[in-house]
Structure formats: C-alpha cells, structure tokens
C-alpha cells in the first residue's frame, strides 16, 4: 500500500525543487519516486544514491536487506545501478565504513544535510542523473 504524500514540494541539497530519484523501482518513503520526508519518516529516507554490489552487501550485513525480492510488499529487490532513497544515517555509516554509494544531488533532500556534513556528501556527488 502506498503512503499518501500530503507534503509540499521539497528542496534538494542545492535548495532547488527536488527531482525524482527513481520511478523503476519506485522509491521514497512515500513511494512517490522522490526522497521527500516528514516527521513520520523516522529513518530520514533523504539520500538518493546509486546502488552498488558492495553497498547492497554491506546494507544486508547491517540488517537491511535491500537486494532480496519481497513480493508480499511489492518489492522486487534492488540491483547494482538502481537508484534508491536511503536513510541519511545509514549512508553516513556506510561512508565511515568505506561502502558509501555515489549520490544524486538534485534528487537528495536538503534535510540529509542535518545528518551528513555537506563537505562529506559533496565528495560523492554524481552530476548527471
């Protein structure tokens, strides 16, 4: 079941209207293709990242298996190359451990900067989505 998104358009890390992260697979806390957030999103799914084999294995080892299909939830599982809205704290943890995936800045919510220092996030920016 999709969460209904009743929030106003949000901004990316460049303070522009956020761009969609992925429509295939559909991502975002609200499953609206964007890394939009609100107070109900306790994980802050605000970082639009390009999945890698290394990150997916790392995430699975930390208890968040993003690669295994879960048809009961309409989730096909992520593959390297997919874009996905990650929790800002998990992305930062992966960065500290050497597994952070690259990030699409135009699709990453500015709220992520309340968790991730801007100078660190900038090292991982992909300029074209």
PLY file of the C-alpha trace (Angstrom):
ply
format ascii 1.0
element vertex 129
property float x
property float y
property float z
element edge 128
property int vertex1
property int vertex2
end_header
0.00 0.00 0.00
1.37 3.41 -0.94
1.70 6.09 1.68
-0.20 9.22 0.76
2.09 12.20 0.36
0.41 15.40 1.50
3.57 17.44 1.86
4.54 20.47 -0.16
7.31 20.18 -2.77
10.63 19.88 -1.01
14.12 21.12 -1.82
17.32 19.31 -2.73
20.80 20.00 -1.34
21.15 22.89 -3.82
17.91 24.46 -2.44
16.07 23.76 -5.70
12.85 21.73 -6.09
13.83 18.11 -5.56
13.99 15.88 -8.65
12.72 12.29 -8.75
15.21 9.68 -7.60
13.70 6.59 -9.24
10.44 5.50 -10.83
11.69 1.99 -11.61
11.83 0.80 -8.96
9.63 3.39 -7.31
11.45 4.76 -4.28
10.98 7.20 -1.44
9.42 7.00 1.98
6.10 7.91 0.36
6.81 5.75 -2.73
6.40 8.90 -4.81
9.77 8.49 -6.63
11.33 11.34 -4.60
13.33 11.47 -1.37
10.61 13.53 0.30
10.23 13.31 4.04
8.19 14.46 7.01
8.08 13.83 10.75
6.69 10.30 10.25
9.86 9.30 8.36
11.97 8.44 11.40
14.69 6.96 9.16
15.02 10.16 7.09
14.99 8.45 3.67
16.54 11.52 2.09
19.69 10.44 0.19
19.24 9.43 -3.45
22.07 7.01 -4.14
23.12 4.68 -6.94
23.25 1.14 -5.61
26.43 -0.89 -5.88
27.05 -4.55 -5.22
29.32 -3.57 -2.33
26.78 -1.28 -0.70
23.93 -3.79 -1.08
26.08 -6.47 0.61
27.09 -4.01 3.32
23.47 -2.98 3.97
22.42 -6.63 4.17
25.21 -7.30 6.68
23.81 -4.47 8.82
20.31 -5.99 8.85
18.71 -4.05 5.97
18.45 -6.44 3.02
17.61 -4.29 0.02
18.52 -6.87 -2.63
16.20 -9.76 -1.84
12.79 -9.58 -3.55
9.83 -9.30 -1.16
6.80 -9.87 -3.42
4.42 -9.68 -0.44
5.38 -5.98 -0.23
5.56 -5.42 -3.99
9.35 -5.09 -3.71
11.44 -6.66 -6.46
14.77 -6.18 -4.70
17.45 -3.70 -5.72
20.27 -4.36 -8.15
23.52 -2.50 -8.75
22.75 0.57 -10.84
19.30 1.17 -9.30
18.71 4.49 -7.58
17.13 4.44 -4.12
16.29 6.83 -1.29
18.50 5.75 1.60
18.33 6.70 5.24
20.81 9.51 5.81
22.27 7.85 8.92
22.81 4.52 7.08
24.52 6.32 4.20
26.81 8.13 6.67
27.56 4.86 8.46
28.44 3.27 5.10
30.70 6.23 4.31
32.58 5.83 7.58
32.97 2.09 6.87
34.11 2.63 3.26
30.96 1.48 1.40
29.06 4.69 0.62
27.42 4.73 -2.80
27.52 7.77 -5.06
24.74 10.34 -4.60
22.48 12.27 -6.98
22.49 15.79 -5.51
19.49 17.09 -7.43
17.45 14.21 -6.01
18.79 14.27 -2.44
16.69 16.16 0.09
18.39 19.08 1.84
17.23 17.55 5.15
20.00 14.95 4.65
22.47 17.75 5.45
21.17 17.78 9.02
22.75 14.31 9.38
25.57 14.30 6.80
28.16 17.09 6.73
27.98 18.89 3.38
31.72 18.56 2.74
31.46 14.76 3.05
28.36 14.44 0.87
29.91 16.60 -1.86
32.72 14.04 -2.33
30.12 11.51 -3.53
28.02 13.64 -5.89
27.06 12.36 -9.33
26.42 15.35 -11.56
24.06 13.67 -14.05
21.00 11.56 -13.14
0 1
1 2
2 3
3 4
4 5
5 6
6 7
7 8
8 9
9 10
10 11
11 12
12 13
13 14
14 15
15 16
16 17
17 18
18 19
19 20
20 21
21 22
22 23
23 24
24 25
25 26
26 27
27 28
28 29
29 30
30 31
31 32
32 33
33 34
34 35
35 36
36 37
37 38
38 39
39 40
40 41
41 42
42 43
43 44
44 45
45 46
46 47
47 48
48 49
49 50
50 51
51 52
52 53
53 54
54 55
55 56
56 57
57 58
58 59
59 60
60 61
61 62
62 63
63 64
64 65
65 66
66 67
67 68
68 69
69 70
70 71
71 72
72 73
73 74
74 75
75 76
76 77
77 78
78 79
79 80
80 81
81 82
82 83
83 84
84 85
85 86
86 87
87 88
88 89
89 90
90 91
91 92
92 93
93 94
94 95
95 96
96 97
97 98
98 99
99 100
100 101
101 102
102 103
103 104
104 105
105 106
106 107
107 108
108 109
109 110
110 111
111 112
112 113
113 114
114 115
115 116
116 117
117 118
118 119
119 120
120 121
121 122
122 123
123 124
124 125
125 126
126 127
127 128
